[in-house]
Amino acid sequence: MDGPSGTSGSPAARPLRQRLESLAAAGVSDLPGRRMRRAKTPPAGGTPAAVPAAVGDPGGRSELLRVLQVEVAGCGRCAGLARTRTQTVFGSGSPTARLCFLGEAPGADEDASGVPFVGRAGQLLTKIIEACTLSRDEVYILNVLKCRPPDNRTPSPEETANCRGYFERQLEIIAPEFICCLGTTAAQALLETDETIGKLRKRWFTWRSSQVICTYHPSYLLRNPAAKRDVWDDMKLLMARLGVRL
């Protein structure tokens, strides 16, 4: 996506062009009349306007996550997954993030790299995050399962139960203000419900001290691009609570 004639290659225009490309990839086809910016004053309820991770590392969250990551790496609770995995996929991002994204399970790219959401679905998630004027470094991304299920099948109830202690402890350590569940598996696992993602969307829930919102998984958007508009609507609800004006 190029800018006006004579500006598309300038350093000043490049960040704007990259932002517009992220918005387009995330399914955003219309924008308000003014440029996106962070809210300068807290919205009703006193939510802070800024989103960046807290300064420092209160409570030594990085070290607590590191210890838990070592424990996860040696896990053999699901014997079948432990035999077929290349490595466990723990999580990535800021240990003091205000917002966590919770997905389903690693895929082939994640199993190879050890980092969550780096394949095609992960690239789309990155664009969605960037369209919200955030970066992956400001949030924390994790999955319900830490091992890749063969053929990327849906995690079984037993596998989810075996990993529950891990993803719950991750979230307890980070203590985010907000959690965004990506897809039915993540939403049902965290909220311990059997409702579908279609019924869980556009509603707010509470898990521990975190506010929870649910939306479609990026992999679903790759198969159903029209649903990008629904996800963008969910992100606008989430960003409004975070205090980010889009």
C-alpha positions in Angstrom: 0.0 0.0 0.0 1.7 3.2 -1.2 1.2 6.7 0.1 0.6 9.9 -1.9 2.9 10.5 -4.9 6.4 11.6 -3.8 6.0 10.4 -0.1 5.7 6.6 -0.3 9.4 6.0 0.1 10.2 8.7 2.7 11.2 7.7 6.2 8.4 9.8 7.7 5.7 8.0 5.6 7.0 4.5 6.2 5.5 3.9 9.7 2.1 5.1 8.6 2.2 2.9 5.6 3.2 -0.1 7.7 0.3 0.7 10.1 -2.2 0.8 7.2 -0.9 -2.5 5.9 -1.4 -4.1 9.3 -4.9 -2.7 9.5 -5.8 -4.0 6.1 -4.4 -7.5 6.9 -6.4 -7.5 10.1 -9.6 -6.9 8.2 -10.0 -3.2 8.9 -11.5 -1.5 5.8 -12.7 1.8 7.3 -11.1 4.2 9.8 -12.4 7.2 11.8 -11.9 10.6 10.4 -8.9 11.2 12.7 -5.7 9.3 13.1 -5.5 6.5 15.7 -4.0 7.6 19.0 -3.9 6.5 22.6 -6.4 8.1 24.9 -4.9 11.0 26.7 -7.3 10.8 29.7 -8.6 7.7 31.5 -12.0 6.5 30.3 -14.9 6.0 32.7 -14.0 3.7 35.5 -10.4 5.0 35.8 -8.6 2.6 33.5 -5.1 4.0 32.8 -4.7 5.5 29.3 -1.3 3.9 28.6 -0.9 0.2 27.7 2.9 -0.5 27.9 4.1 -3.0 30.4 4.8 -1.8 33.9 8.3 -0.5 34.6 10.5 -3.1 36.3 9.5 -6.6 37.3 7.5 -6.5 40.5 7.5 -9.8 42.3 10.2 -11.2 40.0 7.7 -12.4 37.5 10.4 -13.1 34.9 12.2 -15.5 37.2 9.0 -17.2 38.2 8.1 -17.8 34.6 11.6 -19.1 33.9 11.3 -21.7 36.6 7.9 -22.7 35.4 9.2 -22.9 31.8 11.9 -25.4 32.9 9.2 -27.5 34.6 7.0 -27.5 31.5 10.0 -28.5 29.3 10.4 -31.7 31.3 6.7 -32.5 31.4 5.6 -36.0 30.4 2.0 -36.0 31.6 0.7 -36.6 28.1 2.9 -39.5 27.1 1.8 -39.4 23.4 2.5 -35.6 23.0 5.8 -35.9 24.9 7.0 -38.5 22.4 6.0 -36.6 19.3 6.9 -33.0 20.2 10.1 -31.4 19.1 10.0 -29.1 22.1 7.5 -27.5 24.4 6.1 -24.1 23.5 5.8 -22.0 26.7 4.9 -18.4 25.9 6.4 -15.1 24.9 6.1 -11.4 25.6 6.2 -9.1 28.6 6.0 -10.7 32.1 4.2 -7.6 33.3 1.8 -7.3 30.4 -1.7 -5.8 31.0 -3.0 -8.0 28.2 -2.6 -11.7 27.5 -3.7 -13.6 24.4 -4.6 -17.3 25.1 -4.7 -19.6 22.1 -5.3 -23.4 21.7 -2.0 -25.3 21.0 1.2 -25.1 19.1 1.3 -25.9 15.4 4.2 -27.2 13.3 6.0 -23.8 13.1 5.7 -23.3 16.8 6.8 -26.8 17.6 9.9 -26.2 15.5 10.7 -22.7 16.9 9.5 -23.0 20.5 7.6 -19.7 20.2 3.8 -19.4 20.1 2.0 -18.0 17.1 4.8 -17.7 14.5 3.1 -19.5 11.6 0.5 -18.0 9.3 -2.1 -17.6 12.1 0.6 -16.1 14.2 1.5 -13.6 11.6 -2.1 -12.6 11.3 -2.3 -12.2 15.1 0.7 -9.9 15.0 -1.0 -7.7 12.4 -4.2 -7.6 14.6 -2.1 -6.6 17.6 -0.3 -3.9 15.6 -3.6 -2.6 14.2 -4.6 -2.1 17.9 -1.5 0.2 18.1 0.3 -2.4 20.3 3.3 -4.7 19.7 4.0 -8.3 20.7 6.6 -7.1 23.2 3.8 -5.2 25.1 1.5 -8.2 25.5 2.0 -11.9 26.5 1.0 -14.7 24.2 0.5 -18.3 25.4 -1.5 -21.5 24.5 -3.6 -23.9 26.6 -1.4 -26.8 25.5 2.4 -26.6 25.6 2.9 -29.5 23.1 1.7 -29.8 19.5 -1.1 -32.3 19.0 -0.4 -34.6 16.0 -1.9 -33.2 12.8 -2.9 -30.1 14.7 -6.0 -31.9 16.0 -8.1 -30.3 18.8 -6.7 -31.0 22.3 -8.5 -33.7 24.2 -10.2 -33.0 27.5 -7.5 -35.0 29.3 -4.7 -33.1 27.6 -6.3 -29.8 28.6 -6.6 -31.0 32.1 -3.0 -32.0 32.2 -1.9 -28.6 31.0 -4.4 -26.5 33.1 -2.0 -26.1 36.0 0.7 -24.7 33.6 -1.4 -22.1 31.8 -3.2 -21.0 35.0 0.1 -20.5 36.8 1.4 -18.5 33.9 -1.6 -16.2 34.1 -1.4 -16.0 37.9 2.3 -15.0 37.7 1.7 -12.3 35.0 -1.6 -11.2 36.6 -2.9 -9.4 33.5 -5.7 -7.0 33.7 -7.2 -8.5 30.5 -7.2 -11.8 28.8 -8.3 -12.4 25.2 -9.2 -16.0 24.5 -8.6 -16.9 20.8 -11.1 -19.6 19.7 -13.5 -22.1 21.3 -10.8 -24.3 22.9 -9.1 -21.5 24.7 -12.3 -19.9 25.9 -13.9 -23.1 27.1 -10.7 -24.2 28.8 -10.2 -20.9 30.7 -13.8 -20.2 31.5 -14.6 -23.9 32.1 -17.8 -23.7 29.9 -19.2 -25.6 27.0 -20.6 -22.6 25.2 -19.4 -22.0 21.7 -17.2 -19.0 20.7 -20.1 -17.5 18.8 -22.1 -17.3 22.1 -19.1 -16.1 24.1 -18.2 -13.2 21.9 -19.3 -9.6 22.8 -19.5 -10.6 26.5 -17.2 -9.9 29.4 -16.1 -12.5 31.9 -13.9 -12.6 35.0 -11.1 -15.0 35.7 -9.3 -14.4 39.0 -8.7 -10.6 38.9 -8.6 -10.5 35.0 -11.3 -9.3 32.7 -11.8 -11.8 29.8 -13.1 -11.3 26.3 -13.3 -14.0 23.6 -13.0 -13.8 19.8 -12.2 -16.1 16.9 -8.9 -17.8 16.5 -6.6 -16.3 13.7 -6.6 -19.7 12.0 -10.4 -19.5 11.6 -9.9 -16.1 10.0 -7.5 -17.7 7.4 -10.4 -20.0 6.4 -13.1 -17.4 6.8 -11.8 -13.9 6.0 -15.2 -12.3 6.4 -14.9 -13.0 10.1 -12.1 -10.4 10.4 -14.7 -7.7 10.8 -16.1 -9.6 13.8 -12.7 -9.8 15.4 -12.0 -6.2 14.8 -15.3 -5.3 16.6 -14.1 -7.5 19.5 -10.7 -5.7 19.5 -12.5 -2.3 19.6 -14.4 -3.4 22.7 -11.1 -4.6 24.3 -9.1 -1.5 23.4 -11.9 0.7 24.8 -11.5 -1.0 28.2 -7.7 -0.8 27.9 -8.0 3.0 27.3 -6.7 2.9 23.7 -8.6 5.0 21.3 -8.8 3.6 17.8 
